[in-house]
């Protein structure tokens, strides 16, 4: 088993990928209003900057920058997933984990932003 390490960087910028459990579903685009609402609600309670965001039918990619004194992206994702799944009344749609990557330089940020 590999030892996966998460890097927690105050004020860090992160690239995230979140998938639906059913990779053939189009739920994210059908329920885009509910997803946007969940994002707004989380941003109101735990601020962060959205640098880029792409929603595809069965997964999404985004780049977030956290406030200077904050490295807690996990609680934001936990709350966002909870609010979204509750609003659509389907509690097992999103994969429990997400993939994240911390940017260490501007070149990596640009490369990922251009991908989106």
DAPE-V463330 format. One line per field, one symbol per residue. ss: DSSP state (A for helix, B for strand, O for the rest). burial: # if it has 24 or more other C-alpha atoms within 12 Angstrom, else .. A space follows every 10 residues. Layout:
# DAPE-V463330
ss->???
burial->???
This chain:
# DAPE-V463330
ss->OOOOOOOOOO OOBBBBBBBB OOOOOOAAAA OAAAAAAAAA AAAAAOOBBB BBBBBOOOBB BBBBBBOOOO OOAAAAAAAA AAAAAAAAOO OOOBOOOOBB BBOOOAAAAA AAAAAO
burial->.......... .######### ......##.. ##.##..##. .##..####. .#####.### ######.... ####.##.## #####..... ..##...### ###.....#. .##...
